């Protein structure tokens, strides 16, 4: 379920919501960071890697042990930075949309 939510968070109306800069940084992080978040992410290219990273992010964030998120950030600092930017921009966009309705 978190994986599919990751696809929704990374896409709006069928378009990837990453900016060109975020896209470039994420691609670079995929090259530089150790492996992929999961085997499924490796097989499905960047779209699946983003969804798997978002699923990992939410799993780690919801874990009561803060060392879990620290470990995820240490393993995938570039990916997590882009995901946090993406989620924050989507949160801001949705809050602004609610304010105008």
Kinemage of the C-alpha trace (Angstrom):
@kinemage 1
@onewidth
@group {chain A} dominant
@subgroup {mainchain}
@vectorlist {calphas} color= white
{ca unk a 1} P 0.000 0.000 0.000
{ca unk a 2} L 2.807 2.431 0.849
{ca unk a 3} L 4.466 1.621 -2.463
{ca unk a 4} L 1.317 2.565 -4.411
{ca unk a 5} L 0.910 5.708 -2.294
{ca unk a 6} L 4.475 6.515 -3.299
{ca unk a 7} L 3.433 6.503 -6.934
{ca unk a 8} L 0.580 8.870 -6.115
{ca unk a 9} L 2.847 11.199 -4.168
{ca unk a 10} L 5.374 11.300 -6.989
{ca unk a 11} L 2.767 11.916 -9.685
{ca unk a 12} L 0.000 14.426 -10.119
{ca unk a 13} L -2.423 14.012 -12.995
{ca unk a 14} L -0.059 11.507 -14.589
{ca unk a 15} L 2.945 13.808 -14.448
{ca unk a 16} L 5.991 13.372 -12.266
{ca unk a 17} L 6.040 16.327 -9.899
{ca unk a 18} L 9.791 16.325 -9.420
{ca unk a 19} L 11.399 19.508 -10.669
{ca unk a 20} L 14.219 19.195 -13.194
{ca unk a 21} L 16.712 19.836 -10.390
{ca unk a 22} L 15.131 17.193 -8.142
{ca unk a 23} L 15.024 14.733 -11.034
{ca unk a 24} L 18.737 15.281 -11.702
{ca unk a 25} L 19.629 14.959 -8.012
{ca unk a 26} L 17.555 11.794 -7.638
{ca unk a 27} L 19.184 10.239 -10.702
{ca unk a 28} L 22.611 11.126 -9.300
{ca unk a 29} L 21.666 9.644 -5.905
{ca unk a 30} L 20.613 6.411 -7.611
{ca unk a 31} L 24.079 6.195 -9.189
{ca unk a 32} L 26.034 7.091 -6.059
{ca unk a 33} L 24.103 5.446 -3.242
{ca unk a 34} L 24.469 1.753 -2.441
{ca unk a 35} L 22.198 -0.338 -4.635
{ca unk a 36} L 18.483 0.177 -4.616
{ca unk a 37} L 15.976 0.409 -1.820
{ca unk a 38} L 14.522 -2.933 -2.964
{ca unk a 39} L 14.852 -5.493 -5.722
{ca unk a 40} L 11.529 -4.327 -7.131
{ca unk a 41} L 12.831 -0.781 -7.323
{ca unk a 42} L 15.873 -2.029 -9.200
{ca unk a 43} L 13.805 -3.877 -11.788
{ca unk a 44} L 11.312 -1.082 -12.434
{ca unk a 45} L 13.630 1.852 -12.998
{ca unk a 46} L 13.386 5.277 -11.431
{ca unk a 47} L 9.603 5.366 -11.063
{ca unk a 48} L 9.599 2.177 -8.991
{ca unk a 49} L 12.689 3.280 -7.071
{ca unk a 50} L 10.909 6.509 -6.077
{ca unk a 51} L 7.817 4.588 -4.961
{ca unk a 52} L 9.920 2.131 -2.976
{ca unk a 53} L 11.908 4.978 -1.393
{ca unk a 54} L 8.700 6.745 -0.350
{ca unk a 55} L 7.431 3.486 1.167
{ca unk a 56} L 10.722 3.050 3.056
{ca unk a 57} L 10.620 6.694 4.155
{ca unk a 58} L 7.132 6.385 5.663
{ca unk a 59} L 7.957 3.048 7.274
{ca unk a 60} L 11.055 4.510 8.896
{ca unk a 61} L 9.329 7.744 9.856
{ca unk a 62} L 6.504 5.882 11.587
{ca unk a 63} L 8.892 3.641 13.515
{ca unk a 64} L 9.069 4.721 17.175
{ca unk a 65} L 12.814 4.073 17.192
{ca unk a 66} L 14.485 7.228 15.770
{ca unk a 67} L 17.612 5.246 14.896
{ca unk a 68} L 15.667 3.596 12.066
{ca unk a 69} L 15.180 6.909 10.247
{ca unk a 70} L 18.782 7.888 10.974
{ca unk a 71} L 19.931 4.646 9.348
{ca unk a 72} L 17.741 5.217 6.285
{ca unk a 73} L 19.042 8.788 5.948
{ca unk a 74} L 22.617 7.530 6.255
{ca unk a 75} L 22.136 4.883 3.541
{ca unk a 76} L 20.137 7.028 1.102
{ca unk a 77} L 20.814 10.699 1.881
{ca unk a 78} L 20.270 11.978 -1.654
{ca unk a 79} L 17.084 10.039 -2.274
{ca unk a 80} L 15.600 10.963 1.102
{ca unk a 81} L 16.424 14.660 0.634
{ca unk a 82} L 14.578 14.729 -2.696
{ca unk a 83} L 11.626 12.739 -1.301
{ca unk a 84} L 11.302 15.123 1.647
{ca unk a 85} L 11.333 18.104 -0.729
{ca unk a 86} L 8.712 16.429 -2.919
{ca unk a 87} L 6.439 15.621 0.020
{ca unk a 88} L 6.807 19.111 1.485
{ca unk a 89} L 5.963 20.781 -1.840
{ca unk a 90} L 2.914 18.535 -2.236
{ca unk a 91} L 1.821 19.361 1.312
{ca unk a 92} L 2.162 23.093 0.571
{ca unk a 93} L 0.285 22.700 -2.714
{ca unk a 94} L -2.596 20.861 -1.042
{ca unk a 95} L -2.799 23.369 1.810
{ca unk a 96} L -2.954 26.239 -0.679
{ca unk a 97} L -5.626 24.438 -2.662
{ca unk a 98} L -7.736 23.910 0.466
{ca unk a 99} L -7.375 27.587 1.316
{ca unk a 100} L -8.867 28.608 -2.026
{ca unk a 101} L -11.864 26.235 -1.874
